[in-house]
Amino acid sequence: MKALLMLENEATFSGVGFGDEHDVLCEVVFNSAMCGYPELLTDPSYAGQGVVMTYPMIGNYGICYEDAESDKPWLRAYIVRSVSNVASNFRCDTDLDSYLKAHHIPGMQGVDTRALTRMLRESGTMRGMIAYGDNIDEAAMREKIDAYQLESCVPEVSVRGGRVYGDGDVKIALYDYGVKSNIIRSLVARGCTVKCFPWDASFETVMEWKPDGIMLANGPGDPKSCGKAIAELKKVYAAGVPTFAICLGHQLMALANGCDTYKLKYGHRGINHPVKDLETNRVYISSQNHGYVVDEKTVDPAVAEISFISMNDGSVEGIRYKNNRCFSVQFHPEACGGPHDTRFLFDRFMKLIGGGQL
């Protein structure tokens, strides 16, 4: 069917539908990755969002279920220039169009994604709506966009509570705010038993399991909407349990320690973002997916120090806390998909659990 995307500034983009063609409201963002779309689709951090791909052709190697980062795709809509009619990959389980149909995710192709991405860069992330059919009511679309409110998706994506992975000697309690599977796999590969807890699990409940360390996972949306989690992380920090936090977990731990966060104009989403380690002055290429960052002006030097910064805009990409038992990064060291430059941070976490120093 014909499809129309309207943004909150009333700009419109025409295309045709694929996937499950039904009208949808979302937050429209863009991702600059050239590959890794199966991992992107199943990353819970994209819950509530309509993702625009800057790379022109998507779907050429199909969908391999083994590559999924969670049990299902979480994004609200998928917007691309062109969907490949052929899925050429010996590991392919299904094609992109069929996969989105099976999971009721609407798609839109034939879009001028270069123009759309430039608009999002210049005007910032916006609410939007995709409608399908020959007689689309644009006035009704404007009304629905104006009334649309972005809500926290963390309770929806925090689905692994109670699950246990691995059988290693080191026990890791993982707060699930929308965790990617490769975070769990990275810990299991290092000899850990990982038990997932719901996003709002109490510190007391987590500690009943007697973990050796705590992992704070990634997740979607505004960290300030997770008040219950922030309150519990204050207890985690005060207890001095070795803690490693990624993405949303990084932001939540910062809020628990008196920092502030703010929304970026158009966010960091892609697998080629350079970050600088301020201790070594070395630059790494990282995978990122976030719309909020920690405000560097609010990081109290008596409590913490900034450890990584973005080479694109100078924003905070990592924090090291002065109690020497907690550190966090904004990017994804497990990088699925993306580069493996910073996988050593998981080894640093294991060293910290063993009594080492940050």
C-alpha positions in Angstrom: 0.0 0.0 0.0 0.9 3.6 -0.3 2.4 5.0 2.9 2.9 8.5 4.3 5.2 9.6 7.1 4.3 12.9 8.8 6.6 14.5 11.4 5.5 16.9 14.2 6.8 19.8 12.1 4.2 18.7 9.5 6.8 17.7 7.0 5.7 14.6 5.0 7.5 11.8 3.2 5.9 9.4 0.8 6.7 5.7 0.2 5.2 2.3 0.1 4.5 -0.2 2.9 6.1 -3.5 3.8 6.0 -5.6 6.9 2.7 -5.4 8.8 1.0 -2.3 7.3 -0.9 -0.6 10.0 -0.9 3.1 11.1 1.5 3.8 13.9 2.7 6.7 16.1 6.4 6.8 17.2 9.5 8.8 17.9 11.4 9.1 14.7 15.2 8.6 14.9 17.9 7.6 12.5 20.7 5.0 12.6 23.9 5.2 10.5 24.9 1.5 10.6 25.7 -0.2 7.3 25.0 -3.7 8.7 23.6 -5.4 11.8 19.9 -4.7 11.2 18.7 -8.0 12.7 20.5 -7.0 16.0 19.0 -3.5 15.7 15.5 -4.8 15.2 15.7 -6.9 18.4 17.5 -4.3 20.6 15.0 -3.3 23.3 16.5 0.2 23.4 14.5 1.0 20.3 11.1 0.4 21.9 8.7 3.1 21.0 10.8 4.4 18.1 10.4 4.5 14.3 14.0 3.8 13.0 15.2 5.4 9.8 18.2 3.6 8.2 20.7 5.9 6.4 22.2 3.0 4.5 20.2 2.7 1.3 19.6 -1.1 1.0 18.4 -3.2 3.9 17.5 -6.9 4.1 20.0 -8.3 1.6 21.1 -11.0 4.0 17.8 -11.7 5.6 17.1 -12.6 9.2 19.1 -15.2 11.2 17.3 -16.0 14.4 20.6 -16.8 16.1 21.7 -13.1 15.7 18.7 -11.8 17.6 19.5 -9.7 20.7 16.1 -10.5 22.4 13.1 -12.7 21.9 11.4 -10.3 19.3 11.7 -7.0 17.6 10.9 -4.0 19.8 10.9 -0.9 17.5 7.6 0.7 16.6 8.3 1.1 12.8 11.1 0.6 10.3 11.8 3.2 7.6 14.2 2.5 4.7 15.2 3.6 1.2 15.0 0.1 -0.3 14.3 -3.4 0.9 16.2 -6.2 -0.9 14.0 -8.7 -2.7 16.6 -11.3 -2.3 18.0 -12.5 1.1 21.4 -14.1 0.2 22.9 -15.8 3.2 23.4 -19.4 4.0 22.4 -18.7 7.6 19.2 -17.0 6.6 16.0 -18.2 8.4 13.5 -15.8 6.8 13.4 -12.5 4.9 13.0 -9.1 6.5 9.5 -8.5 5.1 8.1 -11.8 6.4 9.8 -11.3 9.8 8.2 -7.9 10.3 4.8 -9.2 9.3 5.2 -12.1 11.7 5.8 -9.7 14.6 3.3 -7.0 13.5 5.9 -4.3 12.9 5.0 -1.8 10.1 7.6 -0.9 7.6 8.0 1.8 4.9 10.3 1.9 1.9 10.9 4.1 -1.0 11.5 7.0 1.3 14.1 9.7 0.6 16.0 8.8 3.7 18.8 11.3 3.0 16.4 14.2 3.1 14.6 12.7 6.2 17.9 12.2 8.0 19.1 15.8 7.2 15.8 17.1 8.6 16.2 15.1 11.8 19.8 16.4 12.2 18.8 20.0 11.7 15.5 20.0 13.6 16.1 17.2 16.1 14.3 14.0 16.9 10.6 14.4 16.4 7.3 12.5 17.0 5.8 11.1 13.8 3.1 9.0 12.4 3.0 6.5 9.4 -0.4 6.0 7.7 -1.2 3.6 4.9 -3.8 3.6 2.1 -5.0 5.6 -0.9 -7.0 8.2 1.0 -4.9 9.3 4.0 -6.4 12.0 6.2 -3.4 14.3 6.9 -5.5 16.6 9.2 -6.3 13.6 11.4 -2.6 12.6 11.4 -1.6 16.1 12.6 -4.1 15.8 15.5 -2.9 12.4 16.5 0.8 13.5 16.5 0.0 16.6 18.6 -1.8 14.4 21.1 0.9 11.7 21.2 2.9 11.4 24.4 6.1 9.5 24.7 5.9 7.0 27.6 8.6 4.9 29.4 9.0 1.5 27.7 11.3 0.1 30.4 8.5 -1.9 32.2 7.5 -3.4 28.8 11.0 -4.5 27.7 12.2 -5.7 31.2 11.1 -9.3 30.5 13.9 -11.5 31.7 13.4 -11.3 35.4 14.1 -14.6 37.1 16.0 -16.1 34.2 19.4 -17.6 34.9 22.2 -18.0 32.3 25.5 -19.9 32.6 26.9 -22.0 35.4 30.1 -20.2 36.3 31.6 -19.5 39.7 31.1 -15.8 39.6 27.5 -14.7 40.3 26.3 -11.6 38.5 22.9 -10.0 39.3 21.7 -8.1 36.2 19.1 -5.4 36.4 17.1 -5.8 33.2 16.1 -2.5 31.7 15.9 -4.0 28.3 19.1 -6.0 28.1 20.8 -7.2 24.9 21.6 -10.9 24.8 25.3 -10.3 24.0 25.8 -8.5 27.3 24.7 -11.8 29.0 26.8 -13.9 26.6 29.8 -11.7 27.3 29.5 -12.4 31.0 28.8 -16.1 30.6 31.9 -16.4 28.4 33.9 -15.1 31.3 32.8 -17.7 33.7 29.8 -16.1 35.2 26.3 -17.2 36.2 24.0 -14.4 35.4 20.6 -14.0 37.0 18.3 -11.3 35.6 16.1 -9.2 37.9 13.2 -6.9 36.9 14.0 -3.2 36.3 12.4 -2.2 39.6 13.7 -5.0 41.8 14.6 -4.0 45.3 18.2 -3.9 46.4 17.3 -6.3 49.2 15.7 -8.8 46.8 18.8 -8.8 44.6 21.2 -9.2 47.5 19.3 -12.2 48.8 20.9 -14.1 45.9 24.4 -13.0 47.2 25.9 -11.8 43.9 29.6 -11.1 43.5 28.8 -8.2 41.1 26.0 -6.2 39.6 25.4 -5.4 35.9 23.1 -2.5 34.9 21.8 -3.1 31.4 20.8 -0.9 28.5 17.2 0.1 27.8 15.0 2.7 26.1 13.8 6.2 26.8 14.3 8.9 29.3 16.3 7.7 32.4 14.4 10.2 34.6 11.2 8.2 34.1 12.7 5.3 36.1 12.4 6.7 39.5 12.1 3.3 41.3 15.3 2.1 39.7 17.2 5.2 40.6 16.2 4.8 44.3 17.4 1.2 44.4 20.7 2.1 42.7 21.5 4.5 45.5 21.5 1.5 47.8 23.6 -0.5 45.3 26.3 2.2 45.2 26.3 2.7 49.0 26.8 -1.0 49.5 30.0 -1.0 47.4 29.1 -4.0 45.4 31.2 -4.2 42.2 29.1 -2.7 39.5 29.3 -2.2 35.7 26.7 -0.2 33.9 26.0 0.2 30.2 23.9 2.8 28.3 20.6 3.4 30.3 22.2 1.7 33.3 25.1 4.3 33.0 22.6 7.1 33.1 20.6 5.7 36.0 23.7 5.2 38.1 24.7 8.8 37.4 21.3 10.1 38.4 21.5 8.0 41.6 24.8 9.9 42.4 23.5 13.4 41.9 24.2 14.0 38.3 21.7 15.3 35.7 20.8 14.0 32.2 19.5 15.8 29.1 18.2 14.8 25.7 20.5 15.1 22.7 19.2 16.9 19.6 19.2 13.7 17.5 21.0 11.1 19.6 23.8 8.7 18.9 22.7 5.6 16.9 25.1 3.6 14.8 28.2 1.3 15.0 30.9 3.7 14.1 31.0 6.3 16.9 34.5 7.3 18.1 35.0 7.6 21.9 38.2 8.7 23.7 39.6 7.1 26.8 40.7 10.1 28.9 43.2 8.0 30.9 45.1 6.7 27.9 44.1 9.2 25.2 43.3 6.3 23.0 40.3 6.5 20.7 38.0 3.5 20.1 35.2 2.9 17.6 32.0 2.0 19.4 28.4 0.9 18.9 25.8 3.3 20.3 22.1 3.7 20.7 20.9 6.5 23.0 19.0 9.8 23.0 20.0 11.0 26.4 23.4 11.7 28.0 24.8 12.6 31.4 25.4 16.4 31.8 29.2 16.8 32.3 28.7 20.0 34.4 26.8 18.0 37.0 29.5 15.3 37.6 30.8 16.0 41.1 34.6 15.5 41.1 34.4 14.4 44.7 32.1 11.5 43.6 33.2 10.6 40.1 35.3 11.5 37.1 34.5 11.3 33.4 36.5 8.5 31.8 35.3 8.5 28.2 34.0 11.3 25.9 32.5 11.3 22.4 34.8 12.5 19.7 31.8 13.8 17.7 30.2 16.2 20.2 32.3 15.9 23.4 29.4 14.5 25.5 30.0 12.1 28.4 30.6 8.5 27.3 31.9 7.0 30.6 32.2 7.6 34.3 34.5 6.1 36.9 33.3 6.5 40.5 35.6 7.4 43.4 34.6 4.5 45.6 36.6 2.3 43.1 33.8 -0.3 42.9 31.7 1.1 40.1 32.2 2.3 36.5 29.9 2.9 33.6 29.9 3.6 29.8 27.3 5.1 27.5 28.3 3.0 24.5 28.0 -0.8 24.0 31.2 -2.7 24.6 29.3 -6.0 23.7 28.7 -4.4 20.3 26.2 -6.7 18.5 26.3 -5.5 15.8 29.4 -3.4 15.8 33.1 -3.2 16.6 34.8 -5.2 19.4 37.3 -2.5 20.4 36.0 -2.1 23.9 35.2 -5.7 24.9 38.1 -5.4 27.4 35.7 -3.5 29.7 34.1 -6.8 30.6 37.5 -8.1 31.6 38.0 -4.9 33.7 34.7 -5.8 35.5 35.9 -9.3 36.2 39.1 -7.9 37.6 37.2 -5.5 39.8 35.1 -8.4 41.2 38.3 -10.2 42.0 39.6 -7.4 44.1 41.4 -5.4 41.5 41.5 -1.7 41.0 39.8 0.4 38.3 
